[in-house]
Amino acid sequence: MPVPHTSRFLLLYASQTSQAESISELIYDNAVASGLSVERHCLSSTDDKFKIEDESSVVFVVSTTGDGDVPDTAVRFLRKLKKKSKQEEHLKHLSYTVLGLGDTNYNAFCNGGKTINRKLEELGAHLFYECGWADDAVGLELVVEPWIEGLWKPLKAQLESCTTSKKMEQSTETNSSPSETPPTENEAQKLTETDKMTLPTDSLKEQILRNPLLNNLMQDIPLGVKIVEKTPHSNYIMDLADRPVDVSNVELVVQTDLTEEKHQAKESASLTCCAPHLKDSDLSIPLLSPPYLVLTLLPDEKLDLYNSAVQNGASFPSMASSVQTATVLKCSCLTHPGAVKTTLDLELFFEDTETVAYQPGDSISVICPNNEREVNHLIQRLDLENAGDAFFSLSVSPNTTKKKASCPNYLPPKCTIRYALTHCLDIREPPKKALLRMLVDYASDEQEKRRLQELCSKEGMSEYTTYIREPGLSLLDILLNFPSVMPPFERILELLPRLQPRPYSVASSQETDKNKLHIVFNVVQIPAGRGRRYHRQGVCTGWLEQLTLSLQSDSKTDQKDLPVSLSSLSLAEKPIISFFTRTNQRFHLPSDSKTPLIMIGPGTGIAPFIGFLQHRHHLSKTQPLSDAWLFYGCRHQKKDFLYQDEIEKFLEQGCLSKFFVSFSRDEQPEESPRYVQDNLQRNSKELVDLLDKDAIVYVCGDAKNMAKDVCAAFTSILASEKGVSPEEANKILMKLRLDKRYLEDIWT
C-alpha cells in the first residue's frame, strides 16, 4: 500500500458546465489564503495527476447531469471505484467530504455527488466533514457558502491529525518501537482546537493588475433612456428607466437628469440601496479573485474571426459529435398572433448523416451568440467603443498569485472585445458573487461600493437572492444600476462564464428524412423591471426568431404558401446555424414495438413525441404496434394547440391509439380537465392496466410544476388503483424509474 500524503489535502472537482469547477476555485483560493497546502485537479486526471489510493484527505465538488449521472469528467474515476467494489478496506486510510451540486426540480437530486460518496464509503473511506448538497432551484450559494465556511475547522483538524500520526509513525520507526504511542492530552486537545478562517485585511490584498490601454475612466453614463422608435421585429428594446415600452415606435434618447430617480431610490431598500438591517453591520465578503490575465492590443492585426472554429474549437459539455452546420429550410409559427407565447418550428437540413445520427427523443445543442445590441450597449457602458473591434491577445501575468492560471481555451488567440462578448462569454447569466466582489474595487461611489459589498457578503445572502438571482439580472443590468463601477476588460474576461449552447428536443424521426430534423421552442420574453434595466428575449430563442424573420413572414399568414415562397431562396441564402448532438440520450422508444407507451407532454413538451409517432408510423409498415397514449395540454384550443393536424393524422394512421387534451384557460364546464394530470386521474384504471403490461411512461416539459404534478398524479393513481399507501405507491414509482420505465426529459 502506498504511503498516503498527509501534509496537504487534495481538491477534486467534476463539472459539466463549469459550476463545480468555479466553486472548487473558490475553495482553493480560500485554502491558500488560510495557509493550507492544497492540490486541485479535475477528476478526469485520475491516475495521471493523482491516485486516490495515495491520498489521506480529499475534498470533492461534484455536479449532477442527465438522469442523475456523474459528469463526463468523473466517469473514469467512478469506473475505477466500481472495479474495487468488493475490497471493503481499499480506501480505509482516506478521509474525505463531498459538496454535491444539483437541482430539486429534477429527479435524483445531487445524485452525482451522492454516487461518489456511496462508492467511497463502500471502499472503507470515512467522512471528516458532513457532505453538503446544494440546490440550484433555490440558489447554490445557500448551501455552498456556509458549507465552505464550516469546512476549515474540521479540515485543519484532519490535516493536523494526519501530520501527528505521521510523526508518531516516524518516531516509532526511529526508536524501533513495536507499538504506537497514543497522543498526550495536550496533543489531543491541539487536534481539535483550530481557528476559523479569517479574511485578509485590505493592506494584505493583492494589488490589482490594470491595463492602462483599457482602463481609462469615463463620465457616468445616464441610467435611463427615452423610448421613441422600434425597428421591425427587433428582439431587443432598451428600456433603462424601467418604463412601459410602446413597441410600435421606439428610439433611444439619452435621459440626462436622474436626480429625482436617485432620490426616490434612496427612500426604500432595493437593488442599489443599502438594506436597513445591513447598513451598520460588519460584513464577511469573499476573497478577491486574483487578477491573472494581461491584455495586449494588436492595432495592426486583421483576421476573419467569423469563419474560424466556433469558440476556438474548444469542446463543449455533453458533446457527442463535432460541431455541424445546418440550413434552416422552414420556420413555421405554430401559435396564433394572440397567443401568450410565440412557438416556432424550425426544419433544419444537414449533409453529414453519419455524424448527425439521431433517434426520436434525442436533443441537439444549438450554438448561439449574444444579442448584438446588448453587446453594443455593454461595450459602450465599459467605455470601450474605440477598442471594441481592435484585436488583442491574452497572456498570463507573471505577477499573479492565481495557481495554474491559463488563458481561456474558448477564446481565439487573437480576438476582439466585440467577438469575445458576442460569441464566447455569457453576459446574461446573473453575476456570481466573485464578480460582484471584483466590481467593489472599481466603484468610485461609496454608497455603491457598500451595496455591492452587501450583495456579495455572507450576511447579504438573501439580498443577493432577492435582487440578483431571482430577477435574473445580467452584467449589463448591474453596471447600469451601479454607474460609478468601471472595471477593466481583463477582469471581465476572467470572471464571466463561457457562453454555453442551448439544448432542444428533436421533434422528428430520421426515418422520415435522413438529412432533416425539426426543433420547436417558445420565444422567451423577459420584460424590464425588478432591476432588469431593459426588455430582452431568451439568448437563443430570440436569436433564432430574428435569424428566421424572412422565413416566418408567410408562415404566420398562410401556411399553404410557405413552400412556394421559400423555393425562391437558394440554400446559400437561407440562415445557417451551428449545432452538435448530445451524450447521455436515454429518452428513447423501446426496442420492442409491442411495448405500450404513455406519453405526457404539454406545450412544447410534445416535441419528442412527434418524433416518436413519426417513427412508429415507419415501423407500422413492417411490425405490429402496441398501444400509444398521448396526454397533451395548452392554454387555448384556438391559439396554441401545437401540431393539431399532425396528431389527427397520427390517430388516423393508427400509430397513436388515444389522445387526451386539456385547455387550461378556455371557458368550459367546471368538470372539464384543465391540465394533463386531470386527464391522467380520469383514466387511472386504464393507465394502471397499461403499466401492468410493462408500459413505459414518458414525461417531457416543465420541471418546476408540470413534472412534479404528473409524478404526484401517478403516485395517487397507483395508491388508489392498487389499494396501497402513498408510501408504497412511491416505492412502485421509484422502481419504475430504476427500471427505466418512468423517463423524464424536463427543463427549468
ChimeraX attribute file (.defattr): number of C-alpha atoms within 10 A of each C-alpha:
attribute: neighborCount
match mode: 1-to-1
recipient: residues
	/A:1	6
	/A:2	8
	/A:3	11
	/A:4	17
	/A:5	17
	/A:6	19
	/A:7	17
	/A:8	19
	/A:9	24
	/A:10	21
	/A:11	21
	/A:12	24
	/A:13	29
	/A:14	29
	/A:15	26
	/A:16	20
	/A:17	18
	/A:18	15
	/A:19	17
	/A:20	23
	/A:21	21
	/A:22	18
	/A:23	22
	/A:24	25
	/A:25	17
	/A:26	17
	/A:27	22
	/A:28	21
	/A:29	20
	/A:30	22
	/A:31	19
	/A:32	14
	/A:33	15
	/A:34	16
	/A:35	9
	/A:36	18
	/A:37	14
	/A:38	17
	/A:39	15
	/A:40	22
	/A:41	16
	/A:42	20
	/A:43	26
	/A:44	21
	/A:45	15
	/A:46	18
	/A:47	13
	/A:48	8
	/A:49	12
	/A:50	18
	/A:51	13
	/A:52	17
	/A:53	17
	/A:54	16
	/A:55	21
	/A:56	24
	/A:57	27
	/A:58	22
	/A:59	24
	/A:60	24
	/A:61	27
	/A:62	35
	/A:63	32
	/A:64	26
	/A:65	24
	/A:66	19
	/A:67	20
	/A:68	19
	/A:69	18
	/A:70	24
	/A:71	23
	/A:72	20
	/A:73	19
	/A:74	25
	/A:75	15
	/A:76	15
	/A:77	19
	/A:78	18
	/A:79	11
	/A:80	14
	/A:81	20
	/A:82	15
	/A:83	9
	/A:84	15
	/A:85	15
	/A:86	11
	/A:87	14
	/A:88	14
	/A:89	15
	/A:90	18
	/A:91	22
	/A:92	17
	/A:93	17
	/A:94	23
	/A:95	23
	/A:96	25
	/A:97	22
	/A:98	23
	/A:99	26
	/A:100	30
	/A:101	28
	/A:102	24
	/A:103	22
	/A:104	15
	/A:105	20
	/A:106	22
	/A:107	19
	/A:108	17
	/A:109	22
	/A:110	26
	/A:111	24
	/A:112	25
	/A:113	27
	/A:114	24
	/A:115	18
	/A:116	19
	/A:117	22
	/A:118	12
	/A:119	16
	/A:120	25
	/A:121	18
	/A:122	20
	/A:123	20
	/A:124	16
	/A:125	22
	/A:126	18
	/A:127	17
	/A:128	19
	/A:129	19
	/A:130	14
	/A:131	20
	/A:132	20
	/A:133	23
	/A:134	24
	/A:135	20
	/A:136	15
	/A:137	13
	/A:138	15
	/A:139	17
	/A:140	18
	/A:141	21
	/A:142	16
	/A:143	18
	/A:144	19
	/A:145	18
	/A:146	12
	/A:147	18
	/A:148	17
	/A:149	15
	/A:150	15
	/A:151	21
	/A:152	21
	/A:153	16
	/A:154	18
	/A:155	23
	/A:156	21
	/A:157	18
	/A:158	22
	/A:159	22
	/A:160	19
	/A:161	20
	/A:162	22
	/A:163	16
	/A:164	18
	/A:165	17
	/A:166	17
	/A:167	12
	/A:168	16
	/A:169	16
	/A:170	12
	/A:171	14
	/A:172	15
	/A:173	13
	/A:174	9
	/A:175	9
	/A:176	9
	/A:177	11
	/A:178	8
	/A:179	9
	/A:180	12
	/A:181	12
	/A:182	10
	/A:183	14
	/A:184	9
	/A:185	8
	/A:186	8
	/A:187	12
	/A:188	13
	/A:189	11
	/A:190	13
	/A:191	18
	/A:192	15
	/A:193	12
	/A:194	15
	/A:195	10
	/A:196	14
	/A:197	16
	/A:198	12
	/A:199	16
	/A:200	13
	/A:201	7
	/A:202	8
	/A:203	7
	/A:204	8
	/A:205	12
	/A:206	15
	/A:207	12
	/A:208	15
	/A:209	17
	/A:210	17
	/A:211	15
	/A:212	9
	/A:213	11
	/A:214	19
	/A:215	16
	/A:216	13
	/A:217	13
	/A:218	12
	/A:219	9
	/A:220	14
	/A:221	16
	/A:222	17
	/A:223	21
	/A:224	24
	/A:225	19
	/A:226	17
	/A:227	22
	/A:228	14
	/A:229	15
	/A:230	19
	/A:231	13
	/A:232	10
	/A:233	10
	/A:234	12
	/A:235	22
	/A:236	18
	/A:237	24
	/A:238	23
	/A:239	23
	/A:240	25
	/A:241	21
	/A:242	18
	/A:243	15
	/A:244	12
	/A:245	19
	/A:246	12
	/A:247	16
	/A:248	10
	/A:249	12
	/A:250	16
	/A:251	15
	/A:252	16
	/A:253	12
	/A:254	14
	/A:255	14
	/A:256	11
	/A:257	11
	/A:258	12
	/A:259	8
	/A:260	8
	/A:261	12
	/A:262	13
	/A:263	10
	/A:264	9
	/A:265	13
	/A:266	12
	/A:267	9
	/A:268	13
	/A:269	13
	/A:270	16
	/A:271	21
	/A:272	22
	/A:273	18
	/A:274	22
	/A:275	17
	/A:276	10
	/A:277	10
	/A:278	15
	/A:279	13
	/A:280	9
	/A:281	10
	/A:282	10
	/A:283	16
	/A:284	15
	/A:285	19
	/A:286	19
	/A:287	17
	/A:288	22
	/A:289	21
	/A:290	20
	/A:291	23
	/A:292	23
	/A:293	26
	/A:294	21
	/A:295	20
	/A:296	16
	/A:297	18
	/A:298	14
	/A:299	11
	/A:300	7
	/A:301	11
	/A:302	12
	/A:303	11
	/A:304	7
	/A:305	15
	/A:306	9
	/A:307	7
	/A:308	11
	/A:309	12
	/A:310	19
	/A:311	21
	/A:312	16
	/A:313	14
	/A:314	13
	/A:315	14
	/A:316	20
	/A:317	18
	/A:318	21
	/A:319	17
	/A:320	16
	/A:321	16
	/A:322	14
	/A:323	20
	/A:324	17
	/A:325	18
	/A:326	21
	/A:327	20
	/A:328	24
	/A:329	21
	/A:330	23
	/A:331	26
	/A:332	20
	/A:333	25
	/A:334	23
	/A:335	20
	/A:336	17
	/A:337	13
	/A:338	10
	/A:339	14
	/A:340	12
	/A:341	17
	/A:342	19
	/A:343	22
	/A:344	25
	/A:345	21
	/A:346	23
	/A:347	19
	/A:348	20
	/A:349	20
	/A:350	17
	/A:351	14
	/A:352	13
	/A:353	12
	/A:354	9
	/A:355	15
	/A:356	22
	/A:357	13
	/A:358	21
	/A:359	20
	/A:360	25
	/A:361	24
	/A:362	25
	/A:363	24
	/A:364	24
	/A:365	21
	/A:366	21
	/A:367	22
	/A:368	23
	/A:369	22
	/A:370	23
	/A:371	23
	/A:372	16
	/A:373	15
	/A:374	20
	/A:375	20
	/A:376	17
	/A:377	15
	/A:378	21
	/A:379	20
	/A:380	14
	/A:381	20
	/A:382	23
	/A:383	23
	/A:384	21
	/A:385	16
	/A:386	10
	/A:387	17
	/A:388	19
	/A:389	15
	/A:390	19
	/A:391	21
	/A:392	20
	/A:393	17
	/A:394	20
	/A:395	15
	/A:396	16
	/A:397	16
	/A:398	10
	/A:399	12
	/A:400	18
	/A:401	15
	/A:402	17
	/A:403	14
	/A:404	9
	/A:405	16
	/A:406	14
	/A:407	17
	/A:408	17
	/A:409	12
	/A:410	20
	/A:411	23
	/A:412	23
	/A:413	15
	/A:414	17
	/A:415	23
	/A:416	22
	/A:417	19
	/A:418	21
	/A:419	21
	/A:420	22
	/A:421	26
	/A:422	21
	/A:423	22
	/A:424	25
	/A:425	23
	/A:426	21
	/A:427	24
	/A:428	21
	/A:429	16
	/A:430	20
	/A:431	23
	/A:432	18
	/A:433	21
	/A:434	18
	/A:435	19
	/A:436	22
	/A:437	22
	/A:438	24
	/A:439	25
	/A:440	23
	/A:441	16
	/A:442	14
	/A:443	19
	/A:444	14
	/A:445	13
	/A:446	11
	/A:447	15
	/A:448	21
	/A:449	21
	/A:450	18
	/A:451	22
	/A:452	28
	/A:453	25
	/A:454	27
	/A:455	26
	/A:456	24
	/A:457	22
	/A:458	21
	/A:459	18
	/A:460	21
	/A:461	17
	/A:462	16
	/A:463	21
	/A:464	23
	/A:465	17
	/A:466	16
	/A:467	18
	/A:468	22
	/A:469	18
	/A:470	13
	/A:471	16
	/A:472	19
	/A:473	21
	/A:474	20
	/A:475	21
	/A:476	23
	/A:477	20
	/A:478	22
	/A:479	18
	/A:480	24
	/A:481	20
	/A:482	23
	/A:483	18
	/A:484	22
	/A:485	23
	/A:486	23
	/A:487	22
	/A:488	23
	/A:489	20
	/A:490	20
	/A:491	21
	/A:492	17
	/A:493	21
	/A:494	17
	/A:495	19
	/A:496	21
	/A:497	20
	/A:498	22
	/A:499	23
	/A:500	18
	/A:501	19
	/A:502	15
	/A:503	20
	/A:504	17
	/A:505	25
	/A:506	24
	/A:507	27
	/A:508	27
	/A:509	26
	/A:510	20
	/A:511	18
	/A:512	14
	/A:513	10
	/A:514	17
	/A:515	17
	/A:516	21
	/A:517	24
	/A:518	23
	/A:519	21
	/A:520	25
	/A:521	23
	/A:522	19
	/A:523	20
	/A:524	16
	/A:525	17
	/A:526	14
	/A:527	17
	/A:528	21
	/A:529	17
	/A:530	16
	/A:531	22
	/A:532	25
	/A:533	24
	/A:534	24
	/A:535	19
	/A:536	21
	/A:537	18
	/A:538	17
	/A:539	21
	/A:540	21
	/A:541	21
	/A:542	21
	/A:543	18
	/A:544	22
	/A:545	25
	/A:546	15
	/A:547	16
	/A:548	20
	/A:549	14
	/A:550	15
	/A:551	24
	/A:552	21
	/A:553	16
	/A:554	20
	/A:555	20
	/A:556	16
	/A:557	13
	/A:558	9
	/A:559	15
	/A:560	10
	/A:561	11
	/A:562	19
	/A:563	14
	/A:564	11
	/A:565	13
	/A:566	16
	/A:567	10
	/A:568	9
	/A:569	12
	/A:570	9
	/A:571	14
	/A:572	8
	/A:573	10
	/A:574	17
	/A:575	18
	/A:576	18
	/A:577	15
	/A:578	15
	/A:579	22
	/A:580	24
	/A:581	22
	/A:582	18
	/A:583	16
	/A:584	15
	/A:585	17
	/A:586	15
	/A:587	22
	/A:588	15
	/A:589	20
	/A:590	13
	/A:591	7
	/A:592	11
	/A:593	16
	/A:594	15
	/A:595	17
	/A:596	21
	/A:597	25
	/A:598	20
	/A:599	23
	/A:600	26
	/A:601	25
	/A:602	26
	/A:603	19
	/A:604	26
	/A:605	24
	/A:606	25
	/A:607	27
	/A:608	31
	/A:609	27
	/A:610	22
	/A:611	26
	/A:612	26
	/A:613	26
	/A:614	22
	/A:615	20
	/A:616	25
	/A:617	20
	/A:618	15
	/A:619	15
	/A:620	16
	/A:621	9
	/A:622	8
	/A:623	13
	/A:624	12
	/A:625	20
	/A:626	19
	/A:627	17
	/A:628	23
	/A:629	20
	/A:630	22
	/A:631	22
	/A:632	24
	/A:633	27
	/A:634	23
	/A:635	20
	/A:636	17
	/A:637	16
	/A:638	14
	/A:639	17
	/A:640	24
	/A:641	22
	/A:642	25
	/A:643	16
	/A:644	11
	/A:645	9
	/A:646	13
	/A:647	18
	/A:648	12
	/A:649	13
	/A:650	19
	/A:651	14
	/A:652	11
	/A:653	14
	/A:654	17
	/A:655	25
	/A:656	24
	/A:657	17
	/A:658	14
	/A:659	15
	/A:660	15
	/A:661	19
	/A:662	23
	/A:663	22
	/A:664	17
	/A:665	12
	/A:666	13
	/A:667	9
	/A:668	11
	/A:669	7
	/A:670	7
	/A:671	7
	/A:672	13
	/A:673	20
	/A:674	19
	/A:675	22
	/A:676	25
	/A:677	23
	/A:678	19
	/A:679	19
	/A:680	20
	/A:681	16
	/A:682	12
	/A:683	13
	/A:684	19
	/A:685	16
	/A:686	12
	/A:687	21
	/A:688	17
	/A:689	12
	/A:690	20
	/A:691	18
	/A:692	9
	/A:693	11
	/A:694	15
	/A:695	23
	/A:696	22
	/A:697	21
	/A:698	23
	/A:699	26
	/A:700	26
	/A:701	21
	/A:702	19
	/A:703	19
	/A:704	15
	/A:705	11
	/A:706	20
	/A:707	24
	/A:708	15
	/A:709	16
	/A:710	19
	/A:711	16
	/A:712	16
	/A:713	19
	/A:714	22
	/A:715	21
	/A:716	19
	/A:717	22
	/A:718	24
	/A:719	18
	/A:720	15
	/A:721	15
	/A:722	13
	/A:723	11
	/A:724	13
	/A:725	14
	/A:726	16
	/A:727	11
	/A:728	15
	/A:729	21
	/A:730	19
	/A:731	13
	/A:732	16
	/A:733	19
	/A:734	15
	/A:735	13
	/A:736	18
	/A:737	17
	/A:738	11
	/A:739	11
	/A:740	15
	/A:741	20
	/A:742	19
	/A:743	21
	/A:744	22
	/A:745	24
	/A:746	18
	/A:747	14
	/A:748	11
